[in-house]
Amino acid sequence: MTHDDDDKLVSVGVSFNSFQAQVIKTKLEANDIHCFLFDQESFNAMSHLSLAIGGIRIMVLQSDLEDAKNLIAEAQTEIEISKD
């Protein structure tokens, strides 16, 4: 993963569950992908307005976007398998 100075933050997804957003962030960071949760404090303080806020935006660097998508998809598969 190389990062250039023009790398910008992009959304890899949105969560309406604070715990889920934090788990995703931890998974990404454990795989050396910098991750930022936008609007988490607003979401936690005013969860009754979660739809208006738009949820918690999960942000990564543009250069990490594809790797982040793959890791999130892998994590979702692991969760689905463990439910059985």
N, C-alpha and C positions, 0 to 999 in steps of 0.2 A: 504494500500500500504506500504509494507515494502521494504526497500532498504538495501542490504548488500554491504560491501566494494568492492566486486568483480563485482558489477553491471556495465555493460558497455553500452555505447551509441549505439543504433541501429537505422536504418532508418525506419520510419513508412510510409514514402512516399516522393514524389518529386512534387514540384509545379513549373510551368513556369509562375506564376503570383505572384508578390511580395505581393500584397494586400491579395490574397487568403492565402498565406503562413502565413502572419501575423494574419489573422482571425483564422486560425487553431491553431496557437500558443496561441492566447488569449483564445480560447475555451478550449484547453488542460490545460493551467495554471489555468483557473477558476475552473477546476475540480481537482486541486492539482497534476497535472502531469507536472513535469519539462520538458520543451521543448526548443530545441536549433535549430536555423536556420543556417545551414552551407551554405556558398557561397552566402549569400544574398547580401553582399556588391559587390562582383564581378558581380553578376547578374545585380544589379542595375546600376553599372558603365558601364557594357558592355552588355547590353541587346541584342544587335545585335548578340552576340555570345552565346546566351542562350542555344542553343542545344549543342554547344561544351563544355560549362561549365557543362552541365548536369542538369541545373535547380537549384532550392533551395531545399536542402535536409532537411527534417523535422526529427529531431533526438529526441529520448526519451530514458529513461533508459530501459534496457531489461525487468525489472520487471513490467514496465508500458505498455509494447507493446500491449498486448491484450486490455486493457482498452482504450488505445489511438486509436486503430483501430476501436473499437466500437463507441467511441465519434465522430470520423471523419465520419464514416458511418451514424451516426445519424444526424450530421450536414448537410451532403449531401442530406439526405432525406428531411430535413427541407427546404433546398434551393429549391429542386425540387417541393415540395408541394407549396411553396410560389410563384412559377412562374405561376401557373395555375390561 
